[in-house]
Amino acid sequence: MASVARSAASCIFCKIIKGDIPSFKLVETDLSFSFLDIGPLSRGHALIIPKDHAAKMHELPDEYLADAMPIAKKIATAQGLENYNILQNNGRIAHQEVDHVHFHVIPKLSASDEEGLVIGWPAKKASMDDLKALHEDLVGRLNKL
């Protein structure tokens, strides 16, 4: 059973869910609402927003997270996408612009950097000792959750 959804009067996504701001709705469930992005990175760029207002993913009840990915899959499948990104950012320095959890489905229609998500991947060499220590620490913390 879903928890009672929170809402924020000043949140643009909460206003879209309520119908106070129009959108190009794609899929709606009891827990999620999806629509076309009005500032798309490529044709078919869509957003999936949980109907519960939470700024960051770790603040969102699990049932809302479980509902979002099948919708992303459905949107990608309906568009016949072979190449696409599913993106979710948490916090300003991680490029989150709206303080309401949301998932992007971003078609990557060509190898060009002219459309779709364009990212750098600043991979670094990690020492095995550092990875081992991090692994032990994270497993210990995960086992407490």
VOBA-1610 file (N, C-alpha, C; in pm, whole numbers, padded with zeros to 5 digits, always signed):
BEGIN
Met+00084-00119+00000Met+00000+00000+00000Met+00088+00125+00000Ala+00055+00219-00083Ala+00134+00340-00096Ala+00117+00429+00026Ser+00226+00495+00062Ser+00218+00593+00169Ser+00141+00715+00116Val+00098+00800+00208Val+00025+00921+00167Val+00122+01014+00097Ala+00089+01053-00025Ala+00177+01136-00105Ala+00187+01277-00048Arg+00311+01325-00042Arg+00335+01463+00000Arg+00331+01552-00124Ser+00299+01679-00103Ser+00293+01776-00212Ser+00348+01908-00161Ala+00405+01987-00251Ala+00456+02120-00216Ala+00389+02223-00307Ala+00324+02319-00246Ala+00248+02419-00322Ala+00333+02496-00422Ser+00460+02517-00391Ser+00546+02597-00479Ser+00620+02513-00584Cys+00603+02382-00581Cys+00678+02293-00672Cys+00611+02285-00809Ile+00687+02312-00914Ile+00633+02308-01050Ile+00583+02169-01086Phe+00653+02064-01041Phe+00610+01928-01074Phe+00483+01890-00997Cys+00470+01933-00874Cys+00346+01909-00799Cys+00229+01979-00867Lys+00254+02098-00922Lys+00149+02171-00995Lys+00111+02099-01124Ile+00209+02037-01191Ile+00180+01960-01312Ile+00096+01838-01276Ile+00132+01768-01171Ile+00056+01651-01126Ile-00090+01689-01097Lys-00110+01802-01030Lys-00247+01847-00996Lys-00324+01899-01117Gly-00255+01928-01226Gly-00320+01983-01344Gly-00325+02134-01345Asp-00259+02198-01250Asp-00255+02345-01244Asp-00168+02403-01355Ile-00072+02325-01401Ile+00014+02363-01514Ile-00006+02255-01620Pro-00035+02294-01744Pro-00058+02192-01848Pro+00070+02118-01885Ser+00052+01996-01933Ser+00166+01915-01977Ser+00120+01824-02091Phe+00217+01766-02157Phe+00190+01666-02261Phe+00204+01529-02196Lys+00098+01489-02121Lys+00101+01367-02042Lys+00116+01244-02131Leu+00202+01151-02084Leu+00224+01025-02156Leu+00161+00908-02081Val+00206+00883-01959Val+00158+00771-01879Val+00134+00822-01738Glu+00021+00781-01680Glu-00007+00815-01541Glu-00052+00689-01469Thr+00002+00670-01348Thr-00040+00561-01260Thr-00082+00624-01127Asp-00117+00542-01032Asp-00150+00594-00899Asp-00031+00662-00833Leu+00091+00623-00872Leu+00211+00671-00805Leu+00299+00762-00890Ser+00279+00763-01021Ser+00369+00838-01110Ser+00293+00913-01218Phe+00359+01013-01273Phe+00306+01095-01382Phe+00422+01118-01478Ser+00400+01097-01607Ser+00507+01121-01705Ser+00456+01210-01817Phe+00550+01286-01873Phe+00514+01383-01976Phe+00636+01419-02058Leu+00613+01480-02174Leu+00723+01527-02259Leu+00789+01648-02195Asp+00921+01653-02201Asp+00997+01767-02150Asp+00980+01883-02247Ile+00952+02003-02193Ile+00935+02120-02281Ile+01067+02185-02319Gly+01178+02137-02262Gly+01312+02181-02300Gly+01395+02058-02334Pro+01352+01982-02436Pro+01413+01851-02461Pro+01557+01858-02512Leu+01634+01756-02472Leu+01769+01739-02526Leu+01763+01669-02661Ser+01652+01599-02686Ser+01629+01534-02815Ser+01479+01508-02828Arg+01437+01476-02950Arg+01295+01447-02975Arg+01252+01326-02892Gly+01145+01341-02816Gly+01094+01232-02734Gly+01144+01232-02591His+01225+01331-02552His+01276+01344-02415His+01155+01357-02322Ala+01146+01265-02227Ala+01032+01261-02136Ala+01079+01262-01991Leu+00988+01303-01903Leu+01014+01302-01759Leu+00913+01211-01691Ile+00957+01142-01589Ile+00871+01062-01504Ile+00886+01119-01364Ile+00775+01161-01305Ile+00780+01221-01171Ile+00692+01141-01076Pro+00747+01105-00961Pro+00664+01041-00859Pro+00559+01141-00808Lys+00444+01091-00771Lys+00338+01178-00719Lys+00362+01217-00573Asp+00469+01167-00516Asp+00511+01206-00381Asp+00621+01310-00395His+00608+01422-00325His+00711+01527-00333His+00826+01492-00241Ala+00938+01459-00301Ala+01064+01439-00230Ala+01172+01502-00315Ala+01262+01573-00252Ala+01366+01642-00327Ala+01471+01546-00382Lys+01505+01444-00304Lys+01612+01353-00345Lys+01564+01208-00337Met+01625+01125-00419Met+01582+00986-00434Met+01579+00911-00301His+01678+00933-00215His+01682+00859-00089His+01572+00901+00008Glu+01500+01008-00023Glu+01388+01054+00060Glu+01254+00999+00011Leu+01253+00932-00102Leu+01130+00885-00165Leu+01096+00743-00120Pro+00971+00716-00083Pro+00933+00579-00047Pro+00957+00484-00165Asp+00998+00362-00133Asp+01038+00264-00234Asp+00931+00233-00338Glu+00804+00235-00299Glu+00699+00199-00396Glu+00694+00298-00513Tyr+00732+00423-00489Tyr+00735+00521-00598Tyr+00852+00493-00692Leu+00963+00452-00635Leu+01079+00415-00718Leu+01047+00293-00804Ala+00982+00194-00744Ala+00947+00072-00816Ala+00850+00098-00931Asp+00769+00201-00918Asp+00671+00234-01021Asp+00733+00306-01141Ala+00841+00379-01119Ala+00896+00467-01222Ala+00967+00393-01336Met+01044+00291-01306Met+01123+00227-01411Met+01040+00152-01515Pro+00932+00083-01478Pro+00848+00025-01584Pro+00788+00131-01677Ile+00763+00250-01625Ile+00713+00359-01710Ile+00823+00404-01806Ala+00946+00416-01756Ala+01059+00452-01842Ala+01075+00349-01953Lys+01064+00224-01918Lys+01074+00116-02017Lys+00965+00129-02122Lys+00843+00156-02077Lys+00729+00169-02168Lys+00750+00287-02264Ile+00800+00399-02214Ile+00823+00518-02297Ile+00931+00489-02401Ala+01040+00424-02358Ala+01148+00390-02452Ala+01099+00292-02558Thr+01021+00193-02515Thr+00969+00093-02608Thr+00872+00155-02708Ala+00783+00242-02660Ala+00685+00306-02748Ala+00753+00389-02857Gln+00870+00444-02826Gln+00943+00524-02924Gln+01034+00439-03012Gly+01043+00311-02981Gly+01130+00224-03059Gly+01277+00256-03040Leu+01312+00305-02923Leu+01449+00349-02899Leu+01546+00233-02883Glu+01658+00243-02951Glu+01767+00148-02935Glu+01873+00205-02843Asn+01887+00337-02844Asn+01988+00406-02765Asn+01921+00520-02689Tyr+01940+00520-02557Tyr+01878+00623-02474Tyr+01944+00622-02337Asn+01925+00731-02264Asn+01973+00742-02127Asn+01854+00755-02033Ile+01866+00693-01916Ile+01774+00717-01805Ile+01858+00794-01705Leu+01816+00914-01671Leu+01896+01003-01587Leu+01815+01049-01467Gln+01880+01051-01352Gln+01818+01101-01229Gln+01927+01168-01148Asn+01910+01297-01119Asn+02010+01376-01046Asn+01960+01411-00907Asn+02052+01422-00812Asn+02018+01456-00673Asn+02107+01568-00624Gly+02051+01687-00610Gly+02126+01802-00560Gly+02178+01892-00671Arg+02197+02019-00636Arg+02238+02121-00734Arg+02372+02088-00800Ile+02472+02047-00721Ile+02602+02023-00783Ile+02601+01895-00867Ala+02494+01816-00854Ala+02475+01698-00940Ala+02379+01730-01054His+02353+01859-01076His+02274+01910-01189His+02124+01892-01174Gln+02073+01881-01053Gln+01928+01877-01032Gln+01875+02019-01035Glu+01780+02045-01125Glu+01724+02180-01140Glu+01592+02198-01066Val+01513+02093-01054Val+01384+02099-00985Val+01392+02010-00862Asp+01359+02064-00746Asp+01371+01989-00621Asp+01252+01895-00599His+01232+01808-00695His+01131+01702-00689His+01192+01588-00770Val+01202+01471-00708Val+01264+01358-00778Val+01201+01342-00915His+01284+01321-01015His+01234+01296-01150His+01337+01218-01230Phe+01287+01142-01323Phe+01369+01059-01410Phe+01351+01106-01553His+01461+01122-01622His+01459+01160-01763His+01472+01034-01849Val+01395+01026-01955Val+01418+00929-02062Val+01464+01014-02180Ile+01592+01002-02215Ile+01652+01089-02315Ile+01697+01005-02435Pro+01621+01012-02545Pro+01662+00939-02665Pro+01797+00988-02716Lys+01880+00896-02760Lys+02007+00929-02825Lys+01994+00876-02967Leu+01947+00964-03055Leu+01907+00924-03190Leu+02024+00910-03287Ser+02139+00970-03252Ser+02258+00957-03337Ser+02382+00971-03249Ala+02497+00939-03306Ala+02622+00950-03233Ala+02669+01094-03218Ser+02598+01186-03281Ser+02632+01327-03278Ser+02616+01385-03137Asp+02695+01486-03107Asp+02679+01560-02981Asp+02580+01675-02997Glu+02507+01678-03109Glu+02410+01785-03135Glu+02278+01763-03063Glu+02248+01639-03022Glu+02124+01613-02950Glu+02143+01493-02858Gly+02052+01482-02762Gly+02064+01376-02664Gly+02158+01418-02552Leu+02176+01330-02458Leu+02265+01359-02345Leu+02410+01351-02391Val+02486+01453-02358Val+02629+01458-02390Val+02702+01472-02257Ile+02785+01375-02225Ile+02853+01378-02095Ile+03000+01346-02109Gly+03074+01389-02012Gly+03212+01346-01996Gly+03213+01239-01887Trp+03313+01157-01884Trp+03321+01051-01783Trp+03463+01056-01729Pro+03487+01139-01627Pro+03624+01159-01579Pro+03672+01044-01489Ala+03683+00925-01548Ala+03726+00807-01472Ala+03869+00827-01421Lys+03892+00776-01302Lys+04023+00785-01240Lys+04072+00645-01204Lys+04200+00629-01196Lys+04260+00501-01154Lys+04240+00489-01003Ala+04182+00377-00960Ala+04160+00353-00817Ala+04256+00246-00768Ser+04309+00267-00649Ser+04398+00164-00594Ser+04312+00051-00537Met+04360-00070-00547Met+04288-00186-00494Met+04272-00176-00342Asp+04372-00120-00273Asp+04361-00104-00127Asp+04249-00007-00093Asp+04238+00105-00166Asp+04129+00201-00142Asp+03994+00138-00173Leu+03985+00064-00282Leu+03858-00001-00318Leu+03819-00105-00213Lys+03916-00181-00163Lys+03888-00281-00061Lys+03836-00215+00066Ala+03898-00107+00110Ala+03855-00036+00231Ala+03716+00024+00211Leu+03692+00083+00096Leu+03560+00140+00066Leu+03455+00030+00064His+03486-00082+00001His+03394-00194-00007His+03354-00242+00133Glu+03451-00261+00219Glu+03424-00307+00356Glu+03337-00207+00431Asp+03367-00079+00416Asp+03289+00025+00483Asp+03144+00027+00432Leu+03127+00024+00300Leu+02993+00029+00242Leu+02910-00095+00277Val+02970-00212+00270Val+02898-00335+00304Val+02852-00329+00450Gly+02938-00281+00538Gly+02899-00264+00679Gly+02781-00170+00696Arg+02783-00058+00624Arg+02672+00038+00632Arg+02545-00018+00569Leu+02558-00087+00456Leu+02441-00146+00390Leu+02374-00252+00477Asn+02453-00328+00549Asn+02397-00430+00636Asn+02321-00373+00753Lys+02343-00245+00785Lys+02271-00179+00895Lys+02141-00114+00849Leu+02120-00104+00720Leu+01999-00039+00668Leu+01882-00137+00661
//
